[in-house]
């Protein structure tokens, strides 16, 4: 190959690499953190149980599944409802939900159903500490209100 051809090939390769990097940087700059977080939430579950009762409500982007003692009912979920749920879930620091303190403890003596929230994001499931049904930790309160409507 001629030296001039090599020089042109090297120059065009460097130019292409530089443009690609710049395009990636512009994409990253235009994508806000909240947009990234919103797309990460895959599923949210609320489990409430005591000795004789087990209720599981599962939310995904298109459905709500309510299971009471093993009998499931599926309901469609609008994109607007899913957006409200994920907005609240995105306000929670997922890595810390297992350490949140419950404000009451009636569940220990069957005075209330024991509730747990599970949030699946990027293939990883985050599990909250248990709390009395209807009385979530302060950090989960808004999410709990939205999913129990």
DSSP file (Angstrom, degrees, kcal/mol; ACC not computed):
  #  RESIDUE AA STRUCTURE BP1 BP2  ACC     N-H-->O    O-->H-N    N-H-->O    O-->H-N    TCO  KAPPA ALPHA  PHI   PSI    X-CA   Y-CA   Z-CA
    1    1 A X              0   0    0      0, 0.0     2,-0.1     0, 0.0     0, 0.0   0.000 360.0 360.0 360.0 146.7    0.0    0.0    0.0
    2    2 A X     >  -     0   0    0      1,-0.1     4,-2.1     4,-0.0     5,-0.2  -0.425 360.0-122.6 -74.3 148.5    1.2    3.5   -0.7
    3    3 A X  H  > S+     0   0    0      1,-0.2     4,-2.2     2,-0.2     5,-0.1   0.855 113.6  54.8 -59.4 -35.4    2.2    5.7    2.2
    4    4 A X  H  > S+     0   0    0      2,-0.2     4,-2.3     1,-0.2    -1,-0.2   0.906 107.2  49.9 -65.7 -40.0   -0.3    8.3    1.2
    5    5 A X  H  > S+     0   0    0      2,-0.2     4,-2.6     1,-0.2    -2,-0.2   0.900 110.8  49.8 -64.3 -41.1   -3.1    5.7    1.3
    6    6 A X  H  X S+     0   0    0     -4,-2.1     4,-2.6     2,-0.2    -1,-0.2   0.900 110.5  50.4 -63.5 -40.8   -2.0    4.6    4.7
    7    7 A X  H  X S+     0   0    0     -4,-2.2     4,-2.4     2,-0.2    -2,-0.2   0.915 112.3  46.2 -64.1 -43.9   -2.0    8.2    5.9
    8    8 A X  H  X S+     0   0    0     -4,-2.3     4,-2.6     2,-0.2     5,-0.2   0.909 113.5  49.7 -65.4 -42.7   -5.5    8.8    4.6
    9    9 A X  H  X S+     0   0    0     -4,-2.6     4,-1.9     2,-0.2    -2,-0.2   0.914 112.7  46.8 -62.2 -44.5   -6.8    5.5    6.1
   10   10 A X  H  X S+     0   0    0     -4,-2.6     4,-2.3     2,-0.2    -2,-0.2   0.911 113.2  49.2 -64.5 -43.4   -5.2    6.4    9.5
   11   11 A X  H  X S+     0   0    0     -4,-2.4     4,-2.4     1,-0.2    -2,-0.2   0.927 112.0  47.0 -63.4 -46.2   -6.7    9.9    9.5
   12   12 A X  H  X S+     0   0    0     -4,-2.6     4,-2.1     2,-0.2    -1,-0.2   0.847 111.3  52.7 -67.3 -32.5  -10.2    8.7    8.5
   13   13 A X  H  X S+     0   0    0     -4,-1.9     4,-2.4    -5,-0.2    -1,-0.2   0.940 111.1  46.1 -66.2 -46.6  -10.1    6.0   11.2
   14   14 A X  H  X S+     0   0    0     -4,-2.3     4,-2.4     1,-0.2    -2,-0.2   0.898 112.3  51.3 -61.7 -41.1   -9.1    8.6   13.9
   15   15 A X  H  X S+     0   0    0     -4,-2.4     4,-2.1     2,-0.2    -1,-0.2   0.905 110.6  48.5 -62.9 -42.2  -11.8   11.0   12.7
   16   16 A X  H  X S+     0   0    0     -4,-2.1     4,-2.3     2,-0.2    -2,-0.2   0.907 111.5  49.2 -65.4 -44.0  -14.4    8.2   12.9
   17   17 A X  H  X S+     0   0    0     -4,-2.4     4,-2.2     1,-0.2    -2,-0.2   0.917 111.2  50.2 -62.5 -44.0  -13.4    7.2   16.4
   18   18 A X  H  X S+     0   0    0     -4,-2.4     4,-2.1     1,-0.2    -2,-0.2   0.909 111.3  47.7 -62.4 -43.5  -13.5   10.8   17.6
   19   19 A X  H  X S+     0   0    0     -4,-2.1     4,-2.4     2,-0.2    -1,-0.2   0.897 110.6  52.0 -65.8 -40.8  -17.0   11.4   16.1
   20   20 A X  H  X S+     0   0    0     -4,-2.3     4,-2.1     2,-0.2    -2,-0.2   0.915 110.4  48.0 -62.4 -43.7  -18.3    8.1   17.7
   21   21 A X  H  X S+     0   0    0     -4,-2.2     4,-2.2     1,-0.2    -1,-0.2   0.896 111.5  50.4 -63.5 -40.7  -17.0    9.1   21.1
   22   22 A X  H  X S+     0   0    0     -4,-2.1     4,-2.2     2,-0.2    -2,-0.2   0.895 109.0  51.4 -65.7 -40.0  -18.5   12.6   20.8
   23   23 A X  H  X S+     0   0    0     -4,-2.4     4,-2.2     2,-0.2    -2,-0.2   0.911 110.2  49.3 -63.4 -42.2  -21.9   11.1   19.8
   24   24 A X  H  X S+     0   0    0     -4,-2.1     4,-2.5     1,-0.2    -2,-0.2   0.898 110.4  50.8 -63.4 -40.7  -21.8    8.8   22.9
   25   25 A X  H  X S+     0   0    0     -4,-2.2     4,-2.2     1,-0.2    -1,-0.2   0.893 110.1  49.6 -63.8 -40.3  -21.0   11.7   25.1
   26   26 A X  H  X S+     0   0    0     -4,-2.2     4,-1.9     2,-0.2    -2,-0.2   0.886 110.6  50.1 -67.3 -38.0  -23.8   13.8   23.7
   27   27 A X  H  X S+     0   0    0     -4,-2.2     4,-1.0     2,-0.2    -2,-0.2   0.938 112.4  47.1 -63.5 -46.8  -26.3   10.9   24.2
   28   28 A X  H  < S+     0   0    0     -4,-2.5     3,-0.4     1,-0.2    -2,-0.2   0.872 111.7  51.1 -62.4 -37.8  -25.1   10.5   27.8
   29   29 A X  H  < S+     0   0    0     -4,-2.2    -1,-0.2     1,-0.2    -2,-0.2   0.861 110.9  48.1 -68.7 -35.3  -25.4   14.2   28.4
   30   30 A X  H  < S+     0   0    0     -4,-1.9     2,-0.7    -5,-0.1    -1,-0.2   0.608  95.8  82.7 -82.3 -12.1  -29.0   14.3   27.0
   31   31 A X  S  < S-     0   0    0     -4,-1.0     2,-0.1    -3,-0.4    -1,-0.0  -0.836  75.3-145.5 -96.5 114.4  -30.2   11.3   29.1
   32   32 A X     >  -     0   0    0     -2,-0.7     4,-1.5     1,-0.1     3,-0.2  -0.377  19.1-117.6 -78.2 159.9  -31.1   12.4   32.6
   33   33 A X  H  > S+     0   0    0      1,-0.2     4,-2.5     2,-0.2     5,-0.2   0.871 113.8  55.8 -62.6 -39.5  -30.5   10.2   35.6
   34   34 A X  H  > S+     0   0    0      1,-0.2     4,-2.4     2,-0.2    -1,-0.2   0.859 104.5  53.4 -65.9 -33.7  -34.3   10.0   36.4
   35   35 A X  H  > S+     0   0    0      2,-0.2     4,-1.4     1,-0.2    -1,-0.2   0.902 110.1  47.9 -64.9 -39.6  -35.0    8.7   32.9
   36   36 A X  H  X S+     0   0    0     -4,-1.5     4,-0.7     1,-0.2    -2,-0.2   0.931 112.7  48.0 -65.6 -45.8  -32.4    5.9   33.4
   37   37 A X  H >X S+     0   0    0     -4,-2.5     3,-1.1     1,-0.2     4,-0.9   0.896 106.5  57.3 -63.7 -40.6  -33.9    5.0   36.8
   38   38 A X  H 3< S+     0   0    0     -4,-2.4     3,-0.4     1,-0.3    -1,-0.2   0.869 106.6  48.9 -59.7 -36.6  -37.4    5.0   35.5
   39   39 A X  H 3< S+     0   0    0     -4,-1.4    -1,-0.3    -3,-0.2    -2,-0.2   0.646 100.9  67.3 -79.2 -12.6  -36.6    2.4   32.9
   40   40 A X  H << S+     0   0    0     -3,-1.1    82,-1.6    -4,-0.7     2,-0.3   0.826  74.5  93.6 -78.2 -31.6  -34.8    0.2   35.5
   41   41 A X  E  <  +A  121   0A   0     -4,-0.9    80,-0.2    -3,-0.4     3,-0.1  -0.469  42.8 166.2 -68.9 122.8  -37.8   -0.8   37.5
   42   42 A X  E     -     0   0A   0     78,-3.3    19,-0.5     1,-0.4     2,-0.3   0.755  60.8  -0.2-105.5 -35.7  -39.2   -4.2   36.2
   43   43 A X  E     -A  120   0A   0     77,-1.5    77,-3.2    17,-0.1     2,-0.4  -0.990  51.2-161.0-158.6 145.4  -41.5   -5.4   38.9
   44   44 A X  E     -AB 119  59A   0     15,-2.2    15,-3.4    -2,-0.3     2,-0.4  -1.000  14.8-172.7-131.4 132.8  -42.9   -4.3   42.3
   45   45 A X  E     -AB 118  58A   0     73,-3.1    73,-2.7    -2,-0.4     2,-0.5  -0.956  13.2-163.0-127.3 144.8  -44.5   -6.7   44.7
   46   46 A X  E     -AB 117  57A   0     11,-2.4    11,-2.6    -2,-0.4     2,-0.5  -0.988  11.7-170.3-123.5 119.5  -46.3   -6.2   48.0
   47   47 A X  E     +AB 116  56A   0     69,-2.9    69,-2.3    -2,-0.5     2,-0.4  -0.945   5.7 179.1-112.3 127.7  -46.7   -9.3   50.2
   48   48 A X  E     +AB 115  55A   0      7,-3.0     7,-3.3    -2,-0.5     2,-0.3  -0.996  16.1 155.7-127.7 128.2  -49.0   -9.2   53.2
   49   49 A X  E     +AB 114  54A   0     65,-2.3    65,-3.2    -2,-0.4     2,-0.2  -0.991  21.0 170.7-152.1 157.2  -49.4  -12.3   55.3
   50   50 A X        -     0   0    0      3,-2.4     3,-0.5    -2,-0.3    63,-0.1  -0.788  63.0 -64.6-145.9-170.0  -50.3  -13.8   58.7
   51   51 A X  S    S+     0   0    0     -2,-0.2     3,-0.0     1,-0.2    62,-0.0   0.874 131.7  21.4 -53.8 -44.1  -50.9  -17.3   59.9
   52   52 A X  S    S+     0   0    0      1,-0.1     2,-0.4    -3,-0.0    -1,-0.2   0.473 118.5  60.7-105.5  -1.1  -54.1  -17.9   57.8
   53   53 A X        +     0   0    0     -3,-0.5    -3,-2.4     2,-0.0     2,-0.4  -0.979  46.9 178.3-134.4 138.2  -53.8  -15.3   55.0
   54   54 A X  E     +B   49   0A   0     -2,-0.4    15,-3.3    -5,-0.2     2,-0.5  -0.947   7.5 179.5-138.4 118.6  -51.4  -14.6   52.3
   55   55 A X  E     -BC  48  68A   0     -7,-3.3    -7,-3.0    -2,-0.4     2,-0.4  -0.973   1.8-176.9-120.2 129.9  -51.9  -11.8   49.8
   56   56 A X  E     -BC  47  67A   0     11,-2.7    11,-3.0    -2,-0.5     2,-0.5  -0.990   5.3-170.7-129.2 123.4  -49.5  -11.0   47.0
   57   57 A X  E     -BC  46  66A   0    -11,-2.6   -11,-2.4    -2,-0.4     2,-0.5  -0.968   8.4-168.7-114.8 122.2  -49.9   -8.0   44.7
   58   58 A X  E     -BC  45  65A   0      7,-2.7     7,-2.7    -2,-0.5     2,-0.5  -0.948   1.7-165.2-116.7 125.8  -47.5   -7.9   41.7
   59   59 A X  E     +BC  44  64A   0    -15,-3.4   -15,-2.2    -2,-0.5     2,-0.3  -0.926  13.6 165.6-110.6 131.0  -47.2   -4.9   39.5
   60   60 A X        -     0   0    0      3,-2.7   -17,-0.1    -2,-0.5     3,-0.1  -0.766  56.3 -86.3-127.2 179.5  -45.4   -4.9   36.1
   61   61 A X  S    S+     0   0    0    -19,-0.5    21,-0.2    -2,-0.3    22,-0.1   0.694 126.1  24.0 -63.4 -17.4  -45.5   -2.4   33.3
   62   62 A X  S    S+     0   0    0      1,-0.2    15,-2.1    20,-0.1     2,-0.3   0.522 120.9  33.6-125.5  -8.2  -48.7   -3.9   31.8
   63   63 A X  E     - D   0  76A   0     13,-0.3    -3,-2.7    -3,-0.1     2,-0.4  -0.976  48.9-146.3-150.6 162.1  -50.5   -5.8   34.6
   64   64 A X  E     -CD  59  75A   0     11,-3.0    11,-3.1    -2,-0.3     2,-0.5  -0.997  20.8-164.5-125.8 122.8  -51.5   -6.1   38.3
   65   65 A X  E     -CD  58  74A   0     -7,-2.7    -7,-2.7    -2,-0.4     2,-0.6  -0.946   0.8-166.3-113.8 121.8  -51.8   -9.6   39.6
   66   66 A X  E     -CD  57  73A   0      7,-2.9     7,-2.4    -2,-0.5     2,-0.5  -0.936   5.5-174.2-109.8 120.5  -53.6  -10.0   43.0
   67   67 A X  E     -CD  56  72A   0    -11,-3.0   -11,-2.7    -2,-0.6     2,-0.6  -0.965   3.8-174.9-117.6 120.4  -53.2  -13.4   44.6
   68   68 A X  E >  S-CD  55  71A   0      3,-2.2     3,-1.7    -2,-0.5   -13,-0.2  -0.955  77.1 -24.5-117.9 113.4  -55.1  -14.2   47.8
   69   69 A X  T 3  S-     0   0    0    -15,-3.3    -1,-0.1    -2,-0.6   -14,-0.1   0.854 129.7 -46.8  51.8  39.8  -54.3  -17.5   49.4
   70   70 A X  T 3  S+     0   0    0    -16,-0.4     2,-0.7     1,-0.2    -1,-0.3   0.285 112.3 115.0  92.6 -10.1  -53.1  -18.8   46.0
   71   71 A X  E <   -D   68   0A   0     -3,-1.7    -3,-2.2     2,-0.0     2,-0.3  -0.849  52.2-157.5 -97.8 115.6  -56.0  -17.7   43.8
   72   72 A X  E     -D   67   0A   0     -2,-0.7     2,-0.4    -5,-0.2    -5,-0.2  -0.696  15.1-171.1-100.4 143.3  -54.8  -15.1   41.3
   73   73 A X  E     -D   66   0A   0     -7,-2.4    -7,-2.9    -2,-0.3     2,-0.5  -0.999  14.7-147.4-128.1 133.0  -56.7  -12.4   39.5
   74   74 A X  E     -D   65   0A   0     -2,-0.4     2,-0.4    -9,-0.2    -9,-0.2  -0.866  14.8-176.7-107.0 132.5  -55.0  -10.4   36.7
   75   75 A X  E     -D   64   0A   0    -11,-3.1   -11,-3.0    -2,-0.5     2,-0.1  -0.958  29.7-112.6-123.2 143.2  -55.9   -6.8   36.0
   76   76 A X  E     -D   63   0A   0     -2,-0.4     2,-0.5   -13,-0.2   -13,-0.3  -0.449  27.9-149.1 -70.2 149.8  -54.5   -4.6   33.1
   77   77 A X        -     0   0    0    -15,-2.1     2,-0.0    -2,-0.1    -1,-0.0  -0.985  10.5-133.2-123.1 125.0  -52.3   -1.7   34.3
   78   78 A X     >  -     0   0    0     -2,-0.5     4,-2.3     1,-0.1     5,-0.2  -0.333  21.5-117.1 -73.8 158.7  -52.2    1.5   32.3
   79   79 A X  H  > S+     0   0    0      1,-0.2     4,-2.1     2,-0.2    -1,-0.1   0.821 116.6  56.8 -64.8 -29.8  -48.9    3.1   31.4
   80   80 A X  H  > S+     0   0    0      2,-0.2     4,-2.0     1,-0.2    -1,-0.2   0.910 107.6  46.6 -67.1 -43.1  -50.0    6.1   33.5
   81   81 A X  H  > S+     0   0    0      2,-0.2     4,-2.2     1,-0.2    -2,-0.2   0.922 112.8  49.6 -63.5 -44.6  -50.5    3.9   36.6
   82   82 A X  H  X S+     0   0    0     -4,-2.3     4,-2.8     1,-0.2     5,-0.2   0.892 108.7  53.8 -61.8 -39.5  -47.2    2.2   36.1
   83   83 A X  H  X S+     0   0    0     -4,-2.1     4,-2.3     1,-0.2    -1,-0.2   0.919 108.2  49.2 -61.5 -44.3  -45.5    5.6   35.7
   84   84 A X  H  X S+     0   0    0     -4,-2.0     4,-1.5     2,-0.2    -1,-0.2   0.905 113.2  47.5 -61.5 -41.9  -46.9    6.8   39.1
   85   85 A X  H  X S+     0   0    0     -4,-2.2     4,-2.2     1,-0.2    -2,-0.2   0.940 113.8  45.4 -65.6 -48.0  -45.7    3.6   40.8
   86   86 A X  H  X S+     0   0    0     -4,-2.8     4,-2.4     1,-0.2    -1,-0.2   0.829 106.9  59.6 -69.3 -30.5  -42.2    3.7   39.3
   87   87 A X  H  < S+     0   0    0     -4,-2.3     4,-0.5    -5,-0.2    -1,-0.2   0.921 109.9  43.4 -60.7 -42.2  -41.9    7.4   40.1
   88   88 A X  H >< S+     0   0    0     -4,-1.5     3,-1.0     1,-0.2     4,-0.3   0.899 112.6  52.1 -69.9 -40.0  -42.4    6.6   43.8
   89   89 A X  H >< S+     0   0    0     -4,-2.2     3,-1.4     1,-0.3    -2,-0.2   0.855 103.6  58.6 -64.3 -34.3  -40.1    3.6   43.6
   90   90 A X  T 3< S+     0   0    0     -4,-2.4    -1,-0.3     1,-0.3    -2,-0.2   0.659  95.8  63.8 -70.4 -14.8  -37.4    5.7   42.1
   91   91 A X  T <  S+     0   0    0     -3,-1.0     2,-0.4    -4,-0.5    -1,-0.3   0.590  90.5  84.8 -80.9 -10.8  -37.5    8.0   45.1
   92   92 A X  S <  S-     0   0    0     -3,-1.4     2,-1.2    -4,-0.3     3,-0.1  -0.745  82.3-127.8 -97.8 137.4  -36.3    5.1   47.3
   93   93 A X    >   -     0   0    0     -2,-0.4     3,-2.1     1,-0.2     4,-0.4  -0.722  26.5-161.3 -80.9  98.8  -32.7    4.1   47.8
   94   94 A X  G >  S+     0   0    0     -2,-1.2     3,-1.3     1,-0.3     4,-0.4   0.807  81.6  61.5 -57.2 -37.4  -33.1    0.5   46.9
   95   95 A X  G 3  S+     0   0    0      1,-0.3    -1,-0.3     2,-0.1     3,-0.1   0.670 109.2  44.3 -66.1 -14.1  -29.9   -0.7   48.4
   96   96 A X  G X  S+     0   0    0     -3,-2.1     3,-1.6     1,-0.1     4,-0.4   0.414  80.6  96.9-110.1   0.9  -31.1    0.4   51.8
   97   97 A X  G X  S+     0   0    0     -3,-1.3    32,-1.5    -4,-0.4     3,-0.9   0.789  78.6  61.6 -67.1 -23.6  -34.7   -0.8   51.9
   98   98 A X  G 3  S+     0   0    0     -4,-0.4    -1,-0.3    30,-0.3    32,-0.1   0.680 104.2  50.2 -73.0 -14.8  -33.8   -3.9   53.9
   99   99 A X  G <  S+     0   0    0     -3,-1.6    -1,-0.2    30,-0.1    -2,-0.2   0.431  79.8 121.7-102.1  -0.5  -32.6   -1.7   56.7
  100  100 A X    <   -     0   0    0     -3,-0.9     2,-0.4    -4,-0.4    29,-0.1  -0.396  61.7-126.2 -67.1 139.0  -35.6    0.5   57.1
  101  101 A X        -     0   0    0     -2,-0.1    37,-0.3    35,-0.1     2,-0.3  -0.721  13.8-129.6 -92.1 132.2  -37.2    0.4   60.5
  102  102 A X        -     0   0    0     -2,-0.4    34,-0.1    28,-0.3    35,-0.1  -0.594  10.4-142.0 -76.0 137.5  -40.9   -0.3   60.9
  103  103 A X  S    S+     0   0    0     32,-0.4     2,-0.3    -2,-0.3    -1,-0.1   0.721  81.6  29.8 -75.8 -20.2  -42.7    2.2   63.1
  104  104 A X        -     0   0    0     31,-0.4    28,-0.4    28,-0.1     3,-0.1  -0.850  58.5-155.3-133.3 169.2  -45.0   -0.4   64.8
  105  105 A X    >   +     0   0    0     -2,-0.3     3,-1.4    26,-0.1     4,-0.3   0.027  49.9 123.7-138.3  31.4  -44.7   -4.1   65.7
  106  106 A X  G > > +     0   0    0      1,-0.3     5,-2.9     2,-0.2     3,-1.4   0.746  67.0  73.3 -64.9 -22.8  -48.3   -5.5   65.9
  107  107 A X  G > 5S+     0   0    0      4,-0.3     3,-1.1     1,-0.3    -1,-0.3   0.736  83.1  68.7 -64.5 -22.4  -47.4   -8.2   63.3
  108  108 A X  G < 5S+     0   0    0     -3,-1.4    -1,-0.3     1,-0.3    -2,-0.2   0.728 109.6  33.4 -71.0 -20.9  -45.3  -10.0   65.9
  109  109 A X  G < 5S-     0   0    0     -3,-1.4    -1,-0.3    -4,-0.3    -2,-0.2  -0.002 120.8 -98.5-122.4  28.8  -48.5  -11.0   67.8
  110  110 A X  T < 5S+     0   0    0     -3,-1.1    -3,-0.2     2,-0.2    -2,-0.1   0.734  87.9 127.8  59.2  25.9  -50.8  -11.4   64.9
  111  111 A X  S   <S+     0   0    0     -5,-2.9     2,-0.3     1,-0.2    -4,-0.3   0.610  78.8   8.2 -82.1 -12.9  -52.2   -7.9   65.5
  112  112 A X  S    S-     0   0    0     -6,-0.6    -2,-0.2    -7,-0.1    -1,-0.2  -0.980  89.3 -89.7-158.3 157.5  -51.6   -7.0   61.9
  113  113 A X        -     0   0    0     -2,-0.3    20,-2.8    20,-0.1     2,-0.6  -0.477  43.9-119.7 -66.7 144.5  -50.6   -8.6   58.6
  114  114 A X  E     -AE  49 132A   0    -65,-3.2   -65,-2.3    18,-0.2     2,-0.3  -0.801  34.9-160.9 -87.5 124.1  -46.8   -8.7   58.1
  115  115 A X  E     +AE  48 131A   0     16,-3.6    16,-2.0    -2,-0.6     2,-0.3  -0.828  14.8 179.8-112.7 146.6  -46.0   -6.7   54.9
  116  116 A X  E     -A   47   0A   0    -69,-2.3   -69,-2.9    -2,-0.3     2,-0.4  -0.995  15.6-147.1-142.2 138.7  -42.9   -6.8   52.7
  117  117 A X  E     -A   46   0A   0     -2,-0.3    11,-2.8    12,-0.3     2,-0.4  -0.909  10.4-166.1-107.9 134.7  -42.2   -4.8   49.5
  118  118 A X  E     -AF  45 127A   0    -73,-2.7   -73,-3.1    -2,-0.4     2,-0.5  -0.981   2.5-171.1-118.8 128.9  -40.0   -6.4   46.8
  119  119 A X  E     -AF  44 126A   0      7,-2.6     7,-3.0    -2,-0.4     2,-0.6  -0.978   7.3-158.0-123.2 120.4  -38.7   -4.1   44.0
  120  120 A X  E     +AF  43 125A   0    -77,-3.2   -78,-3.3    -2,-0.5   -77,-1.5  -0.871  20.6 166.3-100.6 121.9  -37.0   -5.8   41.0
  121  121 A X  E >   -AF  41 124A   0      3,-2.9     3,-2.0    -2,-0.6   -80,-0.2  -0.996  66.3  -8.7-138.9 128.4  -34.6   -3.5   39.1
  122  122 A X  T 3  S-     0   0    0    -82,-1.6    -1,-0.1    -2,-0.4   -81,-0.1   0.851 129.0 -55.2  52.5  38.9  -32.0   -4.5   36.5
  123  123 A X  T 3  S+     0   0    0    -83,-0.3     2,-0.4     1,-0.2    -1,-0.3   0.427 117.5 109.4  79.4  -1.5  -32.6   -8.1   37.3
  124  124 A X  E <   -F  121   0A   0     -3,-2.0    -3,-2.9     2,-0.0     2,-0.5  -0.907  59.6-143.0-110.7 135.9  -31.9   -7.7   41.0
  125  125 A X  E     -F  120   0A   0     -2,-0.4     2,-0.5    -5,-0.2    -5,-0.2  -0.853   8.7-159.4-101.8 127.8  -34.6   -7.9   43.7
  126  126 A X  E     -F  119   0A   0     -7,-3.0    -7,-2.6    -2,-0.5     2,-0.5  -0.909   9.1-156.5-105.4 129.4  -34.5   -5.6   46.7
  127  127 A X  E     -F  118   0A   0     -2,-0.5    -9,-0.2    -9,-0.2     3,-0.1  -0.911   6.7-140.8-113.1 128.3  -36.5   -6.7   49.7
  128  128 A X        -     0   0    0    -11,-2.8   -30,-0.3    -2,-0.5     2,-0.1  -0.343  30.3 -97.0 -77.2 164.5  -37.7   -4.4   52.4
  129  129 A X        -     0   0    0    -32,-1.5   -12,-0.3   -29,-0.1     8,-0.2  -0.428  53.9 -92.9 -69.3 158.7  -37.7   -5.1   56.1
  130  130 A X        +     0   0    0    -14,-0.1     2,-0.3   -32,-0.1   -28,-0.3  -0.445  51.0 173.6 -76.7 152.5  -41.1   -6.4   57.3
  131  131 A X  E     -E  115   0A   0    -16,-2.0   -16,-3.6    -2,-0.1     2,-0.2  -0.959  40.2 -79.0-150.8 163.7  -43.6   -3.9   58.7
  132  132 A X  E >   -E  114   0A   0      3,-0.5     3,-2.5   -28,-0.4   -18,-0.2  -0.482  57.4-101.9 -68.1 133.8  -47.2   -3.9   59.8
  133  133 A X  T 3  S+     0   0    0    -20,-2.8   -20,-0.1     1,-0.3    -1,-0.1  -0.345 110.2  19.6 -56.7 130.2  -49.7   -3.8   56.9
  134  134 A X  T 3  S+     0   0    0     -3,-0.1    -1,-0.3   -22,-0.1     2,-0.2   0.241 115.4  74.4  92.1 -12.8  -50.9   -0.2   56.6
  135  135 A X    <   +     0   0    0     -3,-2.5    -3,-0.5   -31,-0.0   -32,-0.4  -0.601  64.3 172.2-132.5  71.9  -48.0    1.3   58.5
  136  136 A X        -     0   0    0     -2,-0.2     5,-0.1     1,-0.1   -33,-0.1  -0.272  45.2 -81.5 -75.8 164.9  -44.9    1.2   56.3
  137  137 A X    >>  -     0   0    0     -8,-0.2     3,-1.7     1,-0.1     4,-0.8  -0.330  48.9-106.7 -57.6 151.0  -41.5    2.8   57.2
  138  138 A X  G >4 S+     0   0    0    -37,-0.3     3,-0.9     1,-0.3     4,-0.4   0.848 119.3  56.8 -50.5 -41.3  -41.6    6.5   56.3
  139  139 A X  G 34 S+     0   0    0      1,-0.2    -1,-0.3     2,-0.1     4,-0.2   0.735 112.5  40.9 -67.3 -23.4  -39.3    6.0   53.3
  140  140 A X  G <> S+     0   0    0     -3,-1.7     4,-2.9     1,-0.1    -1,-0.2   0.438  87.7  99.4-100.9  -2.1  -41.8    3.5   51.7
  141  141 A X  H <X S+     0   0    0     -3,-0.9     4,-2.4    -4,-0.8     5,-0.2   0.895  82.3  44.6 -57.1 -49.9  -45.0    5.4   52.7
  142  142 A X  H  > S+     0   0    0     -4,-0.4     4,-1.9     2,-0.2    -1,-0.2   0.910 116.0  47.2 -64.9 -42.3  -45.7    7.1   49.3
  143  143 A X  H  > S+     0   0    0     -4,-0.2     4,-2.4   -55,-0.2     5,-0.2   0.931 111.9  51.2 -62.5 -45.0  -45.0    4.0   47.3
  144  144 A X  H  X S+     0   0    0     -4,-2.9     4,-1.4     1,-0.2    -2,-0.2   0.903 108.8  51.1 -59.7 -43.0  -47.2    2.0   49.7
  145  145 A X  H  < S+     0   0    0     -4,-2.4     4,-0.4    -5,-0.2    -1,-0.2   0.897 111.3  48.2 -62.2 -40.8  -50.0    4.4   49.3
  146  146 A X  H >< S+     0   0    0     -4,-1.9     3,-0.7     1,-0.2    -2,-0.2   0.902 114.3  44.2 -68.1 -41.1  -49.9    4.3   45.5
  147  147 A X  H 3< S+     0   0    0     -4,-2.4    -1,-0.2     1,-0.2    -2,-0.2   0.653 112.2  51.9 -83.0 -13.7  -49.8    0.5   45.3
  148  148 A X  T 3<        0   0    0     -4,-1.4    -1,-0.2    -5,-0.2    -2,-0.2   0.393 360.0 360.0-101.4   4.2  -52.6   -0.1   47.8
  149  149 A X    <         0   0    0     -3,-0.7    -1,-0.2    -4,-0.4    -2,-0.1   0.508 360.0 360.0 -60.6 360.0  -55.1    2.2   46.2
